[in-house]
Amino acid sequence: MERPELSIAVQRTPDEVVIQLAGEIDVLTVTELSTVVNEVLVEPPARIVLDMAGVTFCDSQGLGTLVVLSRKAQHAQVVLALANVGDFLMRVLDITGLRSALMINSSS
């Protein structure tokens, strides 16, 4: 059975890194996401934006990873924000109480 994967594209500017995500953030893909964010934190920008526009699914492992990455960024004095969070994920964040644990950019 073929599964959707997580596609990750990184765009750097002098003070910001945008990580565009597409696909599923789950137990099979969180390691890849963590690796990319950890690599960005080696030479940290002022801000990291996780563009969630293409995310179709996020399981509990994915949610936990987002919180862990947010905390790692805070320790590195970097703002980690989620952008383009879809309705389904926003609802999951509300239900789990994690919405307040993550910085979420409002849709523009």
PDB file as gemmi writes it, atoms N, CA and C in Angstrom:
CRYST1    1.000    1.000    1.000  90.00  90.00  90.00 P 1                      
ATOM      1  N   MET A   1       0.838  -1.186   0.000  1.00  0.00           N  
ATOM      2  CA  MET A   1       0.000   0.000   0.000  1.00  0.00           C  
ATOM      3  C   MET A   1       0.878   1.244   0.000  1.00  0.00           C  
ATOM      4  N   GLU A   2       0.638   2.112  -0.947  1.00  0.00           N  
ATOM      5  CA  GLU A   2       1.425   3.337  -1.040  1.00  0.00           C  
ATOM      6  C   GLU A   2       0.809   4.421  -0.174  1.00  0.00           C  
ATOM      7  N   ARG A   3       1.658   5.139   0.541  1.00  0.00           N  
ATOM      8  CA  ARG A   3       1.182   6.185   1.446  1.00  0.00           C  
ATOM      9  C   ARG A   3       1.643   7.547   0.944  1.00  0.00           C  
ATOM     10  N   PRO A   4       0.843   8.561   1.198  1.00  0.00           N  
ATOM     11  CA  PRO A   4       1.327   9.910   0.915  1.00  0.00           C  
ATOM     12  C   PRO A   4       2.518  10.207   1.827  1.00  0.00           C  
ATOM     13  N   GLU A   5       3.454  10.936   1.326  1.00  0.00           N  
ATOM     14  CA  GLU A   5       4.614  11.281   2.121  1.00  0.00           C  
ATOM     15  C   GLU A   5       4.567  12.764   2.460  1.00  0.00           C  
ATOM     16  N   LEU A   6       5.616  13.225   3.095  1.00  0.00           N  
ATOM     17  CA  LEU A   6       5.726  14.630   3.431  1.00  0.00           C  
ATOM     18  C   LEU A   6       6.776  15.257   2.535  1.00  0.00           C  
ATOM     19  N   SER A   7       6.367  16.260   1.789  1.00  0.00           N  
ATOM     20  CA  SER A   7       7.285  17.005   0.940  1.00  0.00           C  
ATOM     21  C   SER A   7       7.693  18.258   1.714  1.00  0.00           C  
ATOM     22  N   ILE A   8       8.998  18.532   1.733  1.00  0.00           N  
ATOM     23  CA  ILE A   8       9.522  19.659   2.501  1.00  0.00           C  
ATOM     24  C   ILE A   8      10.392  20.511   1.589  1.00  0.00           C  
ATOM     25  N   ALA A   9      10.050  21.798   1.475  1.00  0.00           N  
ATOM     26  CA  ALA A   9      10.852  22.736   0.683  1.00  0.00           C  
ATOM     27  C   ALA A   9      11.269  23.884   1.599  1.00  0.00           C  
ATOM     28  N   VAL A  10      12.546  24.245   1.540  1.00  0.00           N  
ATOM     29  CA  VAL A  10      13.081  25.275   2.430  1.00  0.00           C  
ATOM     30  C   VAL A  10      13.474  26.502   1.613  1.00  0.00           C  
ATOM     31  N   GLN A  11      12.984  27.663   2.042  1.00  0.00           N  
ATOM     32  CA  GLN A  11      13.350  28.929   1.404  1.00  0.00           C  
ATOM     33  C   GLN A  11      13.951  29.831   2.475  1.00  0.00           C  
ATOM     34  N   ARG A  12      15.168  30.342   2.198  1.00  0.00           N  
ATOM     35  CA  ARG A  12      15.860  31.201   3.168  1.00  0.00           C  
ATOM     36  C   ARG A  12      15.876  32.649   2.693  1.00  0.00           C  
ATOM     37  N   THR A  13      15.678  33.555   3.627  1.00  0.00           N  
ATOM     38  CA  THR A  13      15.963  34.967   3.422  1.00  0.00           C  
ATOM     39  C   THR A  13      16.905  35.329   4.563  1.00  0.00           C  
ATOM     40  N   PRO A  14      17.469  36.528   4.559  1.00  0.00           N  
ATOM     41  CA  PRO A  14      18.435  36.845   5.616  1.00  0.00           C  
ATOM     42  C   PRO A  14      17.905  36.663   7.046  1.00  0.00           C  
ATOM     43  N   ASP A  15      16.637  36.979   7.287  1.00  0.00           N  
ATOM     44  CA  ASP A  15      16.145  36.897   8.668  1.00  0.00           C  
ATOM     45  C   ASP A  15      15.027  35.888   8.888  1.00  0.00           C  
ATOM     46  N   GLU A  16      14.729  35.098   7.858  1.00  0.00           N  
ATOM     47  CA  GLU A  16      13.610  34.164   7.995  1.00  0.00           C  
ATOM     48  C   GLU A  16      13.848  32.930   7.132  1.00  0.00           C  
ATOM     49  N   VAL A  17      13.382  31.796   7.644  1.00  0.00           N  
ATOM     50  CA  VAL A  17      13.375  30.563   6.853  1.00  0.00           C  
ATOM     51  C   VAL A  17      11.932  30.087   6.789  1.00  0.00           C  
ATOM     52  N   VAL A  18      11.440  29.892   5.572  1.00  0.00           N  
ATOM     53  CA  VAL A  18      10.094  29.359   5.379  1.00  0.00           C  
ATOM     54  C   VAL A  18      10.231  27.905   4.953  1.00  0.00           C  
ATOM     55  N   ILE A  19       9.579  27.024   5.695  1.00  0.00           N  
ATOM     56  CA  ILE A  19       9.589  25.597   5.380  1.00  0.00           C  
ATOM     57  C   ILE A  19       8.194  25.228   4.916  1.00  0.00           C  
ATOM     58  N   GLN A  20       8.075  24.950   3.621  1.00  0.00           N  
ATOM     59  CA  GLN A  20       6.776  24.598   3.053  1.00  0.00           C  
ATOM     60  C   GLN A  20       6.572  23.100   3.173  1.00  0.00           C  
ATOM     61  N   LEU A  21       5.449  22.741   3.766  1.00  0.00           N  
ATOM     62  CA  LEU A  21       5.129  21.338   3.998  1.00  0.00           C  
ATOM     63  C   LEU A  21       3.928  20.932   3.159  1.00  0.00           C  
ATOM     64  N   ALA A  22       3.982  19.739   2.600  1.00  0.00           N  
ATOM     65  CA  ALA A  22       2.852  19.206   1.850  1.00  0.00           C  
ATOM     66  C   ALA A  22       2.782  17.706   2.101  1.00  0.00           C  
ATOM     67  N   GLY A  23       1.600  17.241   2.468  1.00  0.00           N  
ATOM     68  CA  GLY A  23       1.414  15.819   2.737  1.00  0.00           C  
ATOM     69  C   GLY A  23       1.044  15.595   4.186  1.00  0.00           C  
ATOM     70  N   GLU A  24       1.509  14.478   4.724  1.00  0.00           N  
ATOM     71  CA  GLU A  24       1.112  14.062   6.069  1.00  0.00           C  
ATOM     72  C   GLU A  24       2.247  14.210   7.068  1.00  0.00           C  
ATOM     73  N   ILE A  25       1.924  14.801   8.223  1.00  0.00           N  
ATOM     74  CA  ILE A  25       2.874  14.864   9.334  1.00  0.00           C  
ATOM     75  C   ILE A  25       2.419  13.788  10.308  1.00  0.00           C  
ATOM     76  N   ASP A  26       3.140  12.668  10.304  1.00  0.00           N  
ATOM     77  CA  ASP A  26       2.733  11.548  11.146  1.00  0.00           C  
ATOM     78  C   ASP A  26       3.956  10.778  11.624  1.00  0.00           C  
ATOM     79  N   VAL A  27       3.708   9.657  12.250  1.00  0.00           N  
ATOM     80  CA  VAL A  27       4.778   8.859  12.850  1.00  0.00           C  
ATOM     81  C   VAL A  27       5.853   8.486  11.825  1.00  0.00           C  
ATOM     82  N   LEU A  28       5.502   8.404  10.555  1.00  0.00           N  
ATOM     83  CA  LEU A  28       6.464   8.015   9.524  1.00  0.00           C  
ATOM     84  C   LEU A  28       7.244   9.190   8.948  1.00  0.00           C  
ATOM     85  N   THR A  29       6.795  10.425   9.202  1.00  0.00           N  
ATOM     86  CA  THR A  29       7.449  11.580   8.569  1.00  0.00           C  
ATOM     87  C   THR A  29       8.019  12.599   9.557  1.00  0.00           C  
ATOM     88  N   VAL A  30       7.729  12.457  10.852  1.00  0.00           N  
ATOM     89  CA  VAL A  30       8.178  13.477  11.812  1.00  0.00           C  
ATOM     90  C   VAL A  30       9.704  13.546  11.918  1.00  0.00           C  
ATOM     91  N   THR A  31      10.388  12.438  11.723  1.00  0.00           N  
ATOM     92  CA  THR A  31      11.851  12.453  11.810  1.00  0.00           C  
ATOM     93  C   THR A  31      12.435  13.354  10.733  1.00  0.00           C  
ATOM     94  N   GLU A  32      11.880  13.254   9.532  1.00  0.00           N  
ATOM     95  CA  GLU A  32      12.339  14.087   8.422  1.00  0.00           C  
ATOM     96  C   GLU A  32      12.101  15.571   8.729  1.00  0.00           C  
ATOM     97  N   LEU A  33      10.926  15.901   9.242  1.00  0.00           N  
ATOM     98  CA  LEU A  33      10.616  17.284   9.596  1.00  0.00           C  
ATOM     99  C   LEU A  33      11.556  17.780  10.694  1.00  0.00           C  
ATOM    100  N   SER A  34      11.769  16.976  11.726  1.00  0.00           N  
ATOM    101  CA  SER A  34      12.661  17.357  12.823  1.00  0.00           C  
ATOM    102  C   SER A  34      14.078  17.603  12.317  1.00  0.00           C  
ATOM    103  N   THR A  35      14.549  16.746  11.430  1.00  0.00           N  
ATOM    104  CA  THR A  35      15.898  16.885  10.879  1.00  0.00           C  
ATOM    105  C   THR A  35      16.050  18.219  10.156  1.00  0.00           C  
ATOM    106  N   VAL A  36      15.073  18.571   9.333  1.00  0.00           N  
ATOM    107  CA  VAL A  36      15.142  19.825   8.580  1.00  0.00           C  
ATOM    108  C   VAL A  36      15.155  21.022   9.534  1.00  0.00           C  
ATOM    109  N   VAL A  37      14.263  21.042  10.526  1.00  0.00           N  
ATOM    110  CA  VAL A  37      14.209  22.169  11.465  1.00  0.00           C  
ATOM    111  C   VAL A  37      15.496  22.226  12.289  1.00  0.00           C  
ATOM    112  N   ASN A  38      16.002  21.092  12.727  1.00  0.00           N  
ATOM    113  CA  ASN A  38      17.249  21.071  13.499  1.00  0.00           C  
ATOM    114  C   ASN A  38      18.425  21.600  12.674  1.00  0.00           C  
ATOM    115  N   GLU A  39      18.449  21.287  11.377  1.00  0.00           N  
ATOM    116  CA  GLU A  39      19.508  21.800  10.503  1.00  0.00           C  
ATOM    117  C   GLU A  39      19.405  23.320  10.382  1.00  0.00           C  
ATOM    118  N   VAL A  40      18.185  23.838  10.281  1.00  0.00           N  
ATOM    119  CA  VAL A  40      17.984  25.290  10.210  1.00  0.00           C  
ATOM    120  C   VAL A  40      18.455  25.953  11.501  1.00  0.00           C  
ATOM    121  N   LEU A  41      18.238  25.288  12.635  1.00  0.00           N  
ATOM    122  CA  LEU A  41      18.611  25.860  13.932  1.00  0.00           C  
ATOM    123  C   LEU A  41      20.122  25.865  14.186  1.00  0.00           C  
ATOM    124  N   VAL A  42      20.902  25.184  13.331  1.00  0.00           N  
ATOM    125  CA  VAL A  42      22.358  25.209  13.480  1.00  0.00           C  
ATOM    126  C   VAL A  42      22.862  26.648  13.297  1.00  0.00           C  
ATOM    127  N   GLU A  43      22.346  27.332  12.296  1.00  0.00           N  
ATOM    128  CA  GLU A  43      22.623  28.762  12.080  1.00  0.00           C  
ATOM    129  C   GLU A  43      21.272  29.454  12.084  1.00  0.00           C  
ATOM    130  N   PRO A  44      20.747  29.709  13.275  1.00  0.00           N  
ATOM    131  CA  PRO A  44      19.349  30.109  13.378  1.00  0.00           C  
ATOM    132  C   PRO A  44      19.045  31.502  12.811  1.00  0.00           C  
ATOM    133  N   PRO A  45      17.958  31.573  12.064  1.00  0.00           N  
ATOM    134  CA  PRO A  45      17.449  32.875  11.627  1.00  0.00           C  
ATOM    135  C   PRO A  45      16.650  33.478  12.780  1.00  0.00           C  
ATOM    136  N   ALA A  46      16.137  34.676  12.590  1.00  0.00           N  
ATOM    137  CA  ALA A  46      15.295  35.284  13.619  1.00  0.00           C  
ATOM    138  C   ALA A  46      13.952  34.567  13.708  1.00  0.00           C  
ATOM    139  N   ARG A  47      13.533  33.975  12.579  1.00  0.00           N  
ATOM    140  CA  ARG A  47      12.188  33.414  12.520  1.00  0.00           C  
ATOM    141  C   ARG A  47      12.160  32.214  11.576  1.00  0.00           C  
ATOM    142  N   ILE A  48      11.412  31.198  11.991  1.00  0.00           N  
ATOM    143  CA  ILE A  48      11.144  30.036  11.143  1.00  0.00           C  
ATOM    144  C   ILE A  48       9.632  29.961  10.977  1.00  0.00           C  
ATOM    145  N   VAL A  49       9.195  29.853   9.737  1.00  0.00           N  
ATOM    146  CA  VAL A  49       7.768  29.718   9.455  1.00  0.00           C  
ATOM    147  C   VAL A  49       7.524  28.343   8.844  1.00  0.00           C  
ATOM    148  N   LEU A  50       6.637  27.581   9.467  1.00  0.00           N  
ATOM    149  CA  LEU A  50       6.211  26.311   8.880  1.00  0.00           C  
ATOM    150  C   LEU A  50       4.931  26.598   8.107  1.00  0.00           C  
ATOM    151  N   ASP A  51       5.029  26.552   6.776  1.00  0.00           N  
ATOM    152  CA  ASP A  51       3.870  26.805   5.924  1.00  0.00           C  
ATOM    153  C   ASP A  51       3.084  25.505   5.796  1.00  0.00           C  
ATOM    154  N   MET A  52       1.931  25.468   6.445  1.00  0.00           N  
ATOM    155  CA  MET A  52       1.133  24.245   6.560  1.00  0.00           C  
ATOM    156  C   MET A  52       0.074  24.116   5.460  1.00  0.00           C  
ATOM    157  N   ALA A  53       0.125  24.992   4.446  1.00  0.00           N  
ATOM    158  CA  ALA A  53      -0.929  25.026   3.419  1.00  0.00           C  
ATOM    159  C   ALA A  53      -1.170  23.669   2.761  1.00  0.00           C  
ATOM    160  N   GLY A  54      -0.104  22.886   2.551  1.00  0.00           N  
ATOM    161  CA  GLY A  54      -0.261  21.614   1.851  1.00  0.00           C  
ATOM    162  C   GLY A  54      -0.418  20.412   2.760  1.00  0.00           C  
ATOM    163  N   VAL A  55      -0.514  20.642   4.068  1.00  0.00           N  
ATOM    164  CA  VAL A  55      -0.612  19.529   5.007  1.00  0.00           C  
ATOM    165  C   VAL A  55      -2.027  18.948   4.970  1.00  0.00           C  
ATOM    166  N   THR A  56      -2.110  17.645   4.724  1.00  0.00           N  
ATOM    167  CA  THR A  56      -3.412  16.989   4.600  1.00  0.00           C  
ATOM    168  C   THR A  56      -3.797  16.190   5.833  1.00  0.00           C  
ATOM    169  N   PHE A  57      -2.817  15.932   6.724  1.00  0.00           N  
ATOM    170  CA  PHE A  57      -3.077  15.101   7.895  1.00  0.00           C  
ATOM    171  C   PHE A  57      -1.991  15.364   8.923  1.00  0.00           C  
ATOM    172  N   CYS A  58      -2.347  15.283  10.192  1.00  0.00           N  
ATOM    173  CA  CYS A  58      -1.362  15.406  11.264  1.00  0.00           C  
ATOM    174  C   CYS A  58      -1.841  14.550  12.426  1.00  0.00           C  
ATOM    175  N   ASP A  59      -1.047  13.523  12.783  1.00  0.00           N  
ATOM    176  CA  ASP A  59      -1.447  12.648  13.885  1.00  0.00           C  
ATOM    177  C   ASP A  59      -0.858  13.154  15.200  1.00  0.00           C  
ATOM    178  N   SER A  60      -1.051  12.402  16.271  1.00  0.00           N  
ATOM    179  CA  SER A  60      -0.585  12.839  17.590  1.00  0.00           C  
ATOM    180  C   SER A  60       0.933  12.977  17.623  1.00  0.00           C  
ATOM    181  N   GLN A  61       1.629  12.104  16.906  1.00  0.00           N  
ATOM    182  CA  GLN A  61       3.092  12.204  16.838  1.00  0.00           C  
ATOM    183  C   GLN A  61       3.493  13.506  16.154  1.00  0.00           C  
ATOM    184  N   GLY A  62       2.755  13.868  15.127  1.00  0.00           N  
ATOM    185  CA  GLY A  62       3.017  15.124  14.416  1.00  0.00           C  
ATOM    186  C   GLY A  62       2.776  16.329  15.307  1.00  0.00           C  
ATOM    187  N   LEU A  63       1.679  16.310  16.045  1.00  0.00           N  
ATOM    188  CA  LEU A  63       1.372  17.410  16.959  1.00  0.00           C  
ATOM    189  C   LEU A  63       2.457  17.551  18.018  1.00  0.00           C  
ATOM    190  N   GLY A  64       2.862  16.432  18.590  1.00  0.00           N  
ATOM    191  CA  GLY A  64       3.912  16.449  19.601  1.00  0.00           C  
ATOM    192  C   GLY A  64       5.216  16.990  19.041  1.00  0.00           C  
ATOM    193  N   THR A  65       5.527  16.618  17.810  1.00  0.00           N  
ATOM    194  CA  THR A  65       6.752  17.088  17.173  1.00  0.00           C  
ATOM    195  C   THR A  65       6.706  18.599  16.952  1.00  0.00           C  
ATOM    196  N   LEU A  66       5.549  19.113  16.560  1.00  0.00           N  
ATOM    197  CA  LEU A  66       5.425  20.566  16.378  1.00  0.00           C  
ATOM    198  C   LEU A  66       5.698  21.303  17.685  1.00  0.00           C  
ATOM    199  N   VAL A  67       5.197  20.769  18.788  1.00  0.00           N  
ATOM    200  CA  VAL A  67       5.423  21.391  20.094  1.00  0.00           C  
ATOM    201  C   VAL A  67       6.904  21.316  20.470  1.00  0.00           C  
ATOM    202  N   VAL A  68       7.519  20.153  20.273  1.00  0.00           N  
ATOM    203  CA  VAL A  68       8.944  19.986  20.585  1.00  0.00           C  
ATOM    204  C   VAL A  68       9.797  20.949  19.749  1.00  0.00           C  
ATOM    205  N   LEU A  69       9.500  21.050  18.465  1.00  0.00           N  
ATOM    206  CA  LEU A  69      10.268  21.943  17.592  1.00  0.00           C  
ATOM    207  C   LEU A  69      10.082  23.399  18.002  1.00  0.00           C  
ATOM    208  N   SER A  70       8.877  23.752  18.419  1.00  0.00           N  
ATOM    209  CA  SER A  70       8.616  25.106  18.890  1.00  0.00           C  
ATOM    210  C   SER A  70       9.464  25.412  20.119  1.00  0.00           C  
ATOM    211  N   ARG A  71       9.543  24.461  21.029  1.00  0.00           N  
ATOM    212  CA  ARG A  71      10.354  24.655  22.244  1.00  0.00           C  
ATOM    213  C   ARG A  71      11.845  24.736  21.912  1.00  0.00           C  
ATOM    214  N   LYS A  72      12.303  23.891  20.980  1.00  0.00           N  
ATOM    215  CA  LYS A  72      13.713  23.952  20.575  1.00  0.00           C  
ATOM    216  C   LYS A  72      14.033  25.321  19.983  1.00  0.00           C  
ATOM    217  N   ALA A  73      13.130  25.826  19.170  1.00  0.00           N  
ATOM    218  CA  ALA A  73      13.336  27.142  18.566  1.00  0.00           C  
ATOM    219  C   ALA A  73      13.392  28.223  19.653  1.00  0.00           C  
ATOM    220  N   GLN A  74      12.488  28.139  20.630  1.00  0.00           N  
ATOM    221  CA  GLN A  74      12.490  29.107  21.727  1.00  0.00           C  
ATOM    222  C   GLN A  74      13.827  29.091  22.458  1.00  0.00           C  
ATOM    223  N   HIS A  75      14.367  27.903  22.713  1.00  0.00           N  
ATOM    224  CA  HIS A  75      15.664  27.788  23.389  1.00  0.00           C  
ATOM    225  C   HIS A  75      16.777  28.425  22.571  1.00  0.00           C  
ATOM    226  N   ALA A  76      16.633  28.416  21.240  1.00  0.00           N  
ATOM    227  CA  ALA A  76      17.623  29.027  20.355  1.00  0.00           C  
ATOM    228  C   ALA A  76      17.293  30.502  20.107  1.00  0.00           C  
ATOM    229  N   GLN A  77      16.295  31.014  20.829  1.00  0.00           N  
ATOM    230  CA  GLN A  77      15.819  32.396  20.695  1.00  0.00           C  
ATOM    231  C   GLN A  77      15.350  32.697  19.276  1.00  0.00           C  
ATOM    232  N   VAL A  78      14.624  31.745  18.722  1.00  0.00           N  
ATOM    233  CA  VAL A  78      14.054  31.858  17.385  1.00  0.00           C  
ATOM    234  C   VAL A  78      12.542  31.748  17.506  1.00  0.00           C  
ATOM    235  N   VAL A  79      11.828  32.566  16.753  1.00  0.00           N  
ATOM    236  CA  VAL A  79      10.375  32.456  16.697  1.00  0.00           C  
ATOM    237  C   VAL A  79      10.026  31.379  15.678  1.00  0.00           C  
ATOM    238  N   LEU A  80       9.251  30.380  16.086  1.00  0.00           N  
ATOM    239  CA  LEU A  80       8.752  29.371  15.155  1.00  0.00           C  
ATOM    240  C   LEU A  80       7.248  29.566  15.070  1.00  0.00           C  
ATOM    241  N   ALA A  81       6.769  29.845  13.869  1.00  0.00           N  
ATOM    242  CA  ALA A  81       5.343  30.110  13.684  1.00  0.00           C  
ATOM    243  C   ALA A  81       4.772  29.185  12.615  1.00  0.00           C  
ATOM    244  N   LEU A  82       3.517  28.821  12.794  1.00  0.00           N  
ATOM    245  CA  LEU A  82       2.791  28.056  11.777  1.00  0.00           C  
ATOM    246  C   LEU A  82       1.995  29.041  10.936  1.00  0.00           C  
ATOM    247  N   ALA A  83       1.991  28.842   9.628  1.00  0.00           N  
ATOM    248  CA  ALA A  83       1.228  29.702   8.728  1.00  0.00           C  
ATOM    249  C   ALA A  83       0.326  28.832   7.867  1.00  0.00           C  
ATOM    250  N   ASN A  84      -0.753  29.425   7.389  1.00  0.00           N  
ATOM    251  CA  ASN A  84      -1.693  28.737   6.497  1.00  0.00           C  
ATOM    252  C   ASN A  84      -2.199  27.435   7.098  1.00  0.00           C  
ATOM    253  N   VAL A  85      -2.560  27.501   8.378  1.00  0.00           N  
ATOM    254  CA  VAL A  85      -3.078  26.319   9.071  1.00  0.00           C  
ATOM    255  C   VAL A  85      -4.516  26.093   8.614  1.00  0.00           C  
ATOM    256  N   GLY A  86      -4.784  24.913   8.100  1.00  0.00           N  
ATOM    257  CA  GLY A  86      -6.120  24.590   7.600  1.00  0.00           C  
ATOM    258  C   GLY A  86      -7.128  24.414   8.719  1.00  0.00           C  
ATOM    259  N   ASP A  87      -8.393  24.430   8.356  1.00  0.00           N  
ATOM    260  CA  ASP A  87      -9.478  24.308   9.331  1.00  0.00           C  
ATOM    261  C   ASP A  87      -9.384  23.018  10.140  1.00  0.00           C  
ATOM    262  N   PHE A  88      -9.063  21.899   9.460  1.00  0.00           N  
ATOM    263  CA  PHE A  88      -9.021  20.618  10.177  1.00  0.00           C  
ATOM    264  C   PHE A  88      -7.930  20.635  11.245  1.00  0.00           C  
ATOM    265  N   LEU A  89      -6.763  21.177  10.897  1.00  0.00           N  
ATOM    266  CA  LEU A  89      -5.652  21.191  11.856  1.00  0.00           C  
ATOM    267  C   LEU A  89      -5.937  22.193  12.975  1.00  0.00           C  
ATOM    268  N   MET A  90      -6.529  23.315  12.635  1.00  0.00           N  
ATOM    269  CA  MET A  90      -6.875  24.305  13.665  1.00  0.00           C  
ATOM    270  C   MET A  90      -7.856  23.692  14.660  1.00  0.00           C  
ATOM    271  N   ARG A  91      -8.796  22.918  14.154  1.00  0.00           N  
ATOM    272  CA  ARG A  91      -9.773  22.264  15.033  1.00  0.00           C  
ATOM    273  C   ARG A  91      -9.076  21.258  15.948  1.00  0.00           C  
ATOM    274  N   VAL A  92      -8.140  20.486  15.401  1.00  0.00           N  
ATOM    275  CA  VAL A  92      -7.383  19.524  16.206  1.00  0.00           C  
ATOM    276  C   VAL A  92      -6.580  20.263  17.276  1.00  0.00           C  
ATOM    277  N   LEU A  93      -5.965  21.372  16.910  1.00  0.00           N  
ATOM    278  CA  LEU A  93      -5.196  22.159  17.884  1.00  0.00           C  
ATOM    279  C   LEU A  93      -6.100  22.702  18.988  1.00  0.00           C  
ATOM    280  N   ASP A  94      -7.315  23.101  18.609  1.00  0.00           N  
ATOM    281  CA  ASP A  94      -8.279  23.579  19.619  1.00  0.00           C  
ATOM    282  C   ASP A  94      -8.699  22.447  20.552  1.00  0.00           C  
ATOM    283  N   ILE A  95      -9.040  21.314  19.976  1.00  0.00           N  
ATOM    284  CA  ILE A  95      -9.532  20.173  20.764  1.00  0.00           C  
ATOM    285  C   ILE A  95      -8.466  19.683  21.732  1.00  0.00           C  
ATOM    286  N   THR A  96      -7.207  19.655  21.281  1.00  0.00           N  
ATOM    287  CA  THR A  96      -6.125  19.136  22.114  1.00  0.00           C  
ATOM    288  C   THR A  96      -5.555  20.182  23.072  1.00  0.00           C  
ATOM    289  N   GLY A  97      -5.973  21.423  22.904  1.00  0.00           N  
ATOM    290  CA  GLY A  97      -5.447  22.489  23.756  1.00  0.00           C  
ATOM    291  C   GLY A  97      -4.065  22.956  23.335  1.00  0.00           C  
ATOM    292  N   LEU A  98      -3.604  22.539  22.173  1.00  0.00           N  
ATOM    293  CA  LEU A  98      -2.257  22.905  21.726  1.00  0.00           C  
ATOM    294  C   LEU A  98      -2.205  24.236  20.978  1.00  0.00           C  
ATOM    295  N   ARG A  99      -3.359  24.784  20.664  1.00  0.00           N  
ATOM    296  CA  ARG A  99      -3.362  26.045  19.917  1.00  0.00           C  
ATOM    297  C   ARG A  99      -2.587  27.117  20.671  1.00  0.00           C  
ATOM    298  N   SER A 100      -2.732  27.127  21.989  1.00  0.00           N  
ATOM    299  CA  SER A 100      -2.040  28.156  22.775  1.00  0.00           C  
ATOM    300  C   SER A 100      -0.556  27.843  22.942  1.00  0.00           C  
ATOM    301  N   ALA A 101      -0.141  26.611  22.683  1.00  0.00           N  
ATOM    302  CA  ALA A 101       1.265  26.229  22.823  1.00  0.00           C  
ATOM    303  C   ALA A 101       2.089  26.571  21.578  1.00  0.00           C  
ATOM    304  N   LEU A 102       1.417  26.882  20.477  1.00  0.00           N  
ATOM    305  CA  LEU A 102       2.086  27.150  19.222  1.00  0.00           C  
ATOM    306  C   LEU A 102       1.759  28.552  18.730  1.00  0.00           C  
ATOM    307  N   MET A 103       2.716  29.217  18.088  1.00  0.00           N  
ATOM    308  CA  MET A 103       2.431  30.511  17.484  1.00  0.00           C  
ATOM    309  C   MET A 103       1.837  30.253  16.102  1.00  0.00           C  
ATOM    310  N   ILE A 104       0.663  30.814  15.868  1.00  0.00           N  
ATOM    311  CA  ILE A 104      -0.026  30.594  14.596  1.00  0.00           C  
ATOM    312  C   ILE A 104      -0.300  31.929  13.957  1.00  0.00           C  
ATOM    313  N   ASN A 105       0.248  32.117  12.743  1.00  0.00           N  
ATOM    314  CA  ASN A 105      -0.015  33.344  12.007  1.00  0.00           C  
ATOM    315  C   ASN A 105      -1.446  33.320  11.501  1.00  0.00           C  
ATOM    316  N   SER A 106      -2.131  34.423  11.669  1.00  0.00           N  
ATOM    317  CA  SER A 106      -3.493  34.473  11.137  1.00  0.00           C  
ATOM    318  C   SER A 106      -3.416  34.586   9.619  1.00  0.00           C  
ATOM    319  N   SER A 107      -4.436  34.063   8.964  1.00  0.00           N  
ATOM    320  CA  SER A 107      -4.453  34.078   7.492  1.00  0.00           C  
ATOM    321  C   SER A 107      -4.439  35.506   7.007  1.00  0.00           C  
ATOM    322  N   SER A 108      -3.671  35.722   5.958  1.00  0.00           N  
ATOM    323  CA  SER A 108      -3.615  37.085   5.406  1.00  0.00           C  
ATOM    324  C   SER A 108      -4.202  37.120   4.025  1.00  0.00           C  
TER     325      SER A 108                                                      
END                                                                             
